[in-house]
Amino acid sequence: MVDLILRGGTVYDGLGAPGFVGDVAISGGRIVAVGGDPGGAPRVVDVTGLAVAPGFVDAHAHSDLVPLMAEPQPFKLLQGVTTEINGNCGFSYAPDASRLEELTGESVPDWTFAQYLEAVAAAGPANHVATLVGHSTLRGAVAGFAETLADGDLERMRDLAAQAFEAGACGLSSGLIYPPGSYAGTDELVALAEVAHRYGVPYTTHMRDEGSGLAAALDEAIEIARRADVRLQVSHCKVAGRRNHGQAGMLLARLRAARAAGVDVRGDQYPYLAGSTVLAALLPPSALAGGHVRDLLASPGERARLRDRAEAGGTGAGLWQDATPDGVLVTGHAEPSFAGRSLAAITADPSLRALTGVAEEDAWEVACALIAADPAATMVISLMDERDMVEIMADPLIGVGSDNGSPAGLEHPRTWGCFPRFLGAYVRERQVVPWEEAVRKMTSATADQFRLTGRGRLAPGAWADVCVFDPDTVGHAGTYAEPAARPSGIVHVLLDGHLVVEHGEFTGERRGRVLRPS
């Protein structure tokens, strides 16, 4: 007799096969039968009229410290996500991440990678987590914010990377618009990716440019993967900046050409037209060299020099070139009065502008003052075009990654609703892809990329991570102004065969585990 049966739902296997009505039987934390009549069980859950899918796998998460919060955080389980890939954009919280505190805004122990994973496991995550080791973190550990590595630094980074992979890191990530990672050349990244190759794990990248220099940035990412012979994951695929819109076809053509040439490349995407990052990303990355951005921005001459560089555009200019002041929403700042206001509104409001110390209505000067006051301040920034986003979304090489922040405050709505929004707005309403392909994008496409064996599919022997959702109601009503709305239509979620979301409510159990490539 099996432990649990999900009876009568429309089953999507996660591999792209059309759905069919059948039962899913679970025993000992694993799936033992799919489709046929498995007989009886101590518990039978009627899921007639609902979709039964593998638990969703978030390809691009920033929940690295969430498991260490005092209370369990079910914000991903309530989206149907059972596994997150953390450590993205070049920033992991080990090894020795304390030297990056000014940029991340987080104070953490000088963990080794093994110690970090042990701390997460001991705390008990709400959902499963796997973690990349970040290139910026490796660089910061040996050289801080120095632009140039000293003799022996790269070899020390390679040693730290190897230690992280031995401990269970599921890949190497880079964030090449953020210092200190932005100071690296291609050869440095190849040297680290070669270590990833030895362990059979991928290289993921927030590329050097997602706007005017997108083509060159794609070429660099593909070159790194080709030279190091690693799988490549292009993070949050997009075309940023109004002057660059319309290049989705170019992005996808480069990915396809790379695959035809033997590079195993995939990507991920979130279904929103705005991104979210630190406010300091508006500046050229050179402004953060040495970790002395406050001192730099105190000089009128330096601010003018940086403005010239930012307005000139091109790779290394920062996001200022791709944004407008009314499209920059400050979501977190040491001065609470700024949160929830656009850069344009702060600049135009004399009382708010006075808090920055800027007399004139000059959005650049206000942005510099905001960053100088809090280098870890955050923003939601409008960058993308709907047509580009949908074209990228429809491609089979592109999976789903939320790029979430911490589930508190005025975060981007993708933190609470990425996966339900994709299913509701773009699968049910716009029919960008059929249900079976949507499920594949959220499950096996990512689990396979990061070697999470037994996850991302409904088949005998697989782990019983399962999401049961209502195709007619799944969605998310969160907005940039009110992002933390509860998703709709996520009915049941199981982790290793245990119901952790039942009838849309979190059971309170911390059933997540630290996953390692296998």
Secondary structure, 3 states (H helix, E strand, C coil): CCCEEEEEEEECCCCCCCCEEEEEEEECCEEEEEECCCCCCCEEEECCCCEEEECEEECCCCCCCHHHCCCCCCCCHHHCEEEEEECCCCCCCCCCHHHHHHHHCCCCCCCCHHHHHHHHHHHCCCCEEEECEEHHHHHHHHHCCCCCCCCCHHHHHHHHHHHHHHHCCCCEEEECCCCCHHHCCHHHHHHHHHHHHHCCCCEEEECCCCCCCHHHHHHHHHHHHHHHCCCEEECCCCCCCHHHCCCHHHHHHHHHHHHHCCCCEEEEECCCCEEEEEHHHHCCHHHHHHHCHHHHHCCHHHHHHHHHHHHHCCCCCCHHHHCCHHHEEEEECCCHHHCCEEHHHHHHCHHHHHHHCCCCCCHHHHHHHHHHHCCCCEEEEECCCHHHHHHHHHCCCEEECCCCCCCCCCCCCHHHHHHHHHHHHHHHHCCCCCHHHHHHHHCHHHHHHCCCCCCCCCCCCCECCEEEECCCCCECCCCCCCCCCCCECEEEEEECCEEEEECCEECCCCCCCECCCC
